[in-house]
Amino acid sequence: MFGTTPLTYRLQQGIPSQSGSPAVVLLHGIGSHEGDLFALAPYFPPQFYVVSVRGPYDYGWGGYSWFDLQITTQGLWVNTQMAAHSRQALAELRQDLLNRYRLDPQRLYLLGFSQGAMLALSLLLHQPHNWAGVVAMSGALLPELCPQPRDPDAVGGKPIVLIHGEQDQVVPLLYAEMSRDYLQDYNLSYYTYRMGHEVSAASLERVITTLKTWAGLD
């Protein structure tokens, strides 16, 4: 059911470096596609390779997802098997990128929006050796996608940034606050903006500043 299939992605190459270039992997929201967040690529520092990935599951009408997610009377229902497959597929994509391009494996970052943010947070917690940090925008940390038992030390202090809209009606602010509370003893930064379920100019500026700092480009 969950056979391995290479992921489709769009790539903006950064400035080559003998020591390896930084890279950011972009994960879109449910029902979207790799072209959505790729529109942000021109805003990233020129040193960065920008990789915008398509979710492996067809969502219909030209959209894709990372896992099935439904709202029921008991709360959210998550297909954890599909999420695990997406995590494995992204681990394989990471290795393929390292094989193809001169990237710095210590400066590979994740940026997810909405469902992509949910997966990005799960990826860092499950695969802290693969990723140097994560920016989660307009998403949430879902308990069903967290490794058990909870172990902040396993992440090794790698940075996590949560960014959320105070007027978000798709993923309400409460989910971001719950994620913040769960991650309070991790290396966490938390920001809210007067916006809805979107990427605003102010929130994008925060993302760019964060990635430049992480990559040592200040």
C-alpha positions, -999 to +999 in steps of 0.1 A: +000+000+000+028+024+008+055+014-017+085+036-021+081+061-049+106+089-056+091+123-047+086+150-073+101+184-065+111+217-079+146+230-073+162+264-072+200+260-071+220+281-048+255+295-051+279+264-051+303+262-023+333+239-019+323+233+018+287+226+008+257+249+004+228+253+028+194+240+017+158+243+027+131+217+019+096+231+015+065+210+024+032+223+012-003+221+028-030+196+022-046+199-013-017+220-026+014+211-046+051+218-050+045+250-071+028+268-042+056+273-018+082+274-046+068+309-054+088+319-022+121+307-037+133+341-049+131+355-014+156+331+001+193+340+004+211+332-029+234+308-011+204+285-004+193+256-025+155+256-023+137+223-028+099+224-029+085+189-027+051+174-038+033+152-013+031+115-024-007+112-021-032+125-047-058+147-031-078+155-062-081+186-084-044+188-089-036+188-052-016+164-030-012+155+007+013+140+031-012+119+049-050+115+054-063+139+081-100+141+091-120+160+116-143+137+135-166+141+165-138+127+186-113+153+172-086+149+146-080+115+130-045+110+114-034+081+092-001+075+109+010+049+084+008+074+055+027+099+076+054+074+083+057+066+046+061+103+038+088+106+065+107+077+049+103+091+014+117+125+025+147+107+042+154+091+009+150+124-010+174+140+014+200+114+006+194+118-031+199+155-029+232+150-010+243+126-038+233+150-066+244+184-052+272+197-031+251+205+000+262+208+036+244+180+055+247+201+087+227+229+071+196+211+057+165+227+070+127+220+068+100+246+062+064+234+063+031+252+059-002+238+074-001+200+069+035+204+057+043+220+090+028+191+109+050+167+089+081+189+092+078+189+130+073+151+130+103+147+108+126+166+131+114+146+161+117+113+144+149+120+123+169+146+142+201+133+126+188+142+092+176+178+097+193+209+112+161+228+122+125+233+113+102+263+106+065+254+110+041+279+096+003+278+103+005+241+114+006+221+146+025+193+163+001+164+163+006+139+192-001+110+169+029+119+148+053+123+178+078+095+187+072+079+221+083+083+247+088+120+245+125+128+246+137+164+241+173+153+245+171+132+214+167+163+192+201+176+204+190+212+208+182+217+171+160+248+167+123+248+161+104+279+151+066+281+152+049+308+132+011+313+133-017+337+124-038+351+152-068+350+129-062+316+114-095+299+109-081+268+092-057+257+120-069+278+149-043+295+171-052+271+200-033+243+181-002+265+179-004+273+216-007+236+224+023+229+202+042+256+219+034+241+253+045+206+242+078+220+229+086+244+257+116+225+268+130+222+233+150+249+215+118+267+206+110+301+192+073+311+189+058+340+169+023+351+161+012+376+135-020+395+127-029+373+098-050+343+088-039+310+073-013+325+050+023+337+046+024+374+052+053+397+044+062+400+081+061+363+087+082+356+056+108+382+068+110+362+100+116+330+081+144+345+060+161+361+090+159+328+108+174+307+080+202+333+075+210+331+111+209+293+113+231+290+082+257+316+095+250+341+067+244+372+089 
